[in-house]
Amino acid sequence: MPDRLVKWLVFSVAIALVPIGVAALVAFVQGRTGAYHDFIGNGELLLLAVGICATAIGELIGDDGPRESGRALPLAVGGFIAILMTTASLLFATLTYSPEAEPARVAGTSLVVYSSALVAGTVAILIREA
C-alpha cells in the first residue's frame, strides 16, 4: 500500500472519526446502549465526507503536471468528488436542520455519502501515486 494512502487513511480518515468513537465509548461505559444513529444521526459523517472530498481534490490539484496517461481520469474523478462534496454539504444543511428528519434516515444517508467519499478519496490518492 502506498505511503501516501496509509498516511491519508490514518491522519485524515481514522483520526477524524475519533470524536464519534469516543462518544460511543463513553455511552458504553456509562451503560447506555443505543443504535448507531444515536452517534451519527445528526449528520456528523456528512461533515467528515466534505473534509475527505476537500483533501482528495487537493491531492488531484496538487499533481505535478500532466503524465503519460493523460488528465482525463483525474479530471473525471475530481468532478465526481466536487459533486459529492456539494451533495454532502447540501444534505447536511437540509437534513440536520429539518424537524422532520429522522436520525436513522440521516445516519443511513450519511453512511452512503461517507462511504462514497472514502472510495473517491482512495481513488484520488491512487491516481496521484500512479
N, C-alpha and C positions, 0 to 999 in steps of 0.2 A: 504494500500500500504506500503510495507516495507520501513523503513527509508533509507536504502542504495539506493534503487531505486529512491526515491524522491531526495536525495542528488545528485545522478548522473544526473538525469534529469535537475535539476536546475543549478548545477555548471559545468557540463561537456557538456550539450547539449544546454540549453537555453542561458546561458551567452556566449557561443561560437558563437551564432547567432546574438549577439548584433551588431557587425560591419555591417552586412548586413542590419539589421533593421534600423540602424542609417542612412545608405546610402539611403535607401528607404524613410525615413522620411525627410531627407534634400532635396531630389529631390521633394517630395510632397510639402514641404514648399516653395520651390523656384518656384513652379508652373510647374515643368517638370513632365509630366506623361509619363510613359513608361511601357513596358511589363516586366513580371517577369524576363525574360532573360537579361534585362539590369542590373540586380543586381546579378545574379548568372550565367551569361553566360560565365564567364571566368574560371569556374571550382572551384569556392570557396567551394562549398559543397563537392567536392571530397576531398579537404584537410581536411575538418571537419570530413568526413567519416573515413579517416585514423586515426584521433585522437580518434574518438569514438571506432574504432576497437582496437586500441592500449590499450585503457582503459579497454575494455571488455576482452581482452586477459590477461591483468594484473589481473583482477578480477578472472579469471579462474585459472591462475597460482598461485595466492595468496591464493588458497584454503589450508585449514589446514590439508590436507591428505585425504585418501580415506574414504568415508562414506558408509553407508549400501547399498545405491542404486548403488554403483559402480562408475567407472570412464569413462564408455563408452560414456555417454551423454556429459559430459564436454569436453572430447577429440574430439568428433564429432563436437560439436559447436565451439570449439577452432580452429579446422581445417578449418571449413567453414569461420570463421572470418578471419583467416590468408589469405585464398584465396581471400576473399572480400577486405581485406586491400591491397593486392598485385594488384588486379584488379583496385581499386580506384587510386593507385599510377601510374600504367601504363596508365590508361585513362587520368589522369591529365597531365602526361608528353607528351602523344600523342596528345590529343585534344587541349590543351591550347596553344601549340606551332605550331599548324598546320595552315597555312594560309587559308586552305580550310574549317576549322571548322566553322560552323555556330553557333552563340551564342544560338539560340533557341534549336538546337540539343544538344549542350554541356549542357545547362540548364536541358533539359529533361533527358538526361543520368545521370547527376549529381543527380537529384531528385530521380531517381530509386535507384542508388547506396547508396545515403544518407539514404533513407527510409529503405533499406535493412540493413544498418549498425545500424540504430536505433532499428530495430526489433531484430537483432542479439545481440546487446548490452543489450537490455532489458532481453532477454533470459539468457544471461551470468550472469547478476545481480541476476535474479530469481534463477538460478542454485546455485549461491553462497549462497543465502539466505536459500535454501532448507536444 
